[in-house]
Amino acid sequence: MSSTVDRTQPGDTTSSSVGGSRLLKVLRGSAGIAIAMAVMNVGTYAFQMVAARLLGPSQYGAVAGLMALLMVLSVVQLGLQATAARRIAAAPDDVAAIEQTVLTTTWRAALVLGGLALAASPAVWWLLRLDGLLPAVLLGLCVVPVTVMGGQAGVLQGERRWLPLSLVYLSVGVPRVLVGGLALAISATEASAMAGVLVASWLPVLVGSWALRNRKHGAIVTAHDREVRRDVRRETYASSIALLAFVALSNLDIVVARQVLDDHQAGLYAGGLIVTKAVLFLPQFAIVILFPSMSTAGESRAAVLRGLAFLTALGAACVAGAYLLSGVALVFIGGDDYDGVQDELWLFAVLGGLLSVLQLLVYAGLAKRGRWTKYLVWLGVIALLGAGALATSVTALAVTAAVIDLAVVALLVALQVFRGKAGTETLR
């Protein structure tokens, strides 16, 4: 190997100053990821709740559409994180080349994507029927820090450095609700909401940069290291395509709603999606923890089965809760302004449960570099856009999305079974 990396970071080993803190001890383990991601998701959810209350259904529908597009536009973040985590876990001998390539590619990709998003801001303005161009411009600027955070998190995840990764996740959720809520309190507009999101999005980048600040890389000069670099870039591209399909499938229904429903109905749908996102994001820590195991020979099958069992049970509990406590759920999505969707909140919980299982199966495919996963999910996206355009009500669109997600989940489960029976790690 021609390049070396100093992987010793302050906070990674037990010391008298850090070891005395019970909180930091918890954050060092996988339990810390669960706590940090729970806080992150609560913060993200709280921001949506604050926005829904302060903006009302019509304007909140536009903000929800902007946030959905942000997820789609920043999909390279997920691809970089998945690639870095998988490669570092599966090939620890190539850590230096992988990390150097990921971190360099991350910044380049972030700037390119941000520029493209800015250029497309007039189209976003038209597509989401925004009050002005500024919210769309701010959306484009948000792409840069969100993408950078993905590459940094992937390196930390692959090394299973749970403490700094936990701090990154904590810095995603808490600042979003605090900064975003403050911006909305000052001015309850679409532009204020996105300005708050933009400022908050740079904080996890600062934390990630601090965690990786002592990296020392030599030049990539050997043929082996150059091949590792090329392969990492190819895998990042392939992972991004697969994750783009998932992000599109889980977010484009609100964009469809803004096109086929009136502003009030689209706002009600966006309110229901707060329940969907809560159920989807609640167990995300399990995927973060399991993904390195899914990428490691001998651990993959058991990790996938554990994940499916956990997510299915949790999803069923959330659906039951949304059905029995719909009045309580209504309070958390925005109150009486959204009472038109109260009876359908359990359906949105079903949608979130299906998406959480689908996300696990997508990552299971990425862990084995399977080729068919992305094709099946893209078929779901095409079906959603086609069938969703025929919906005439909130309920019809939610049912359409749920049926399509269920079909894709069934296909991906069948794909996993086929892989297992074939005794291969990839489907060619």
Disulfide bonds with the S-S distance in Angstrom:
none
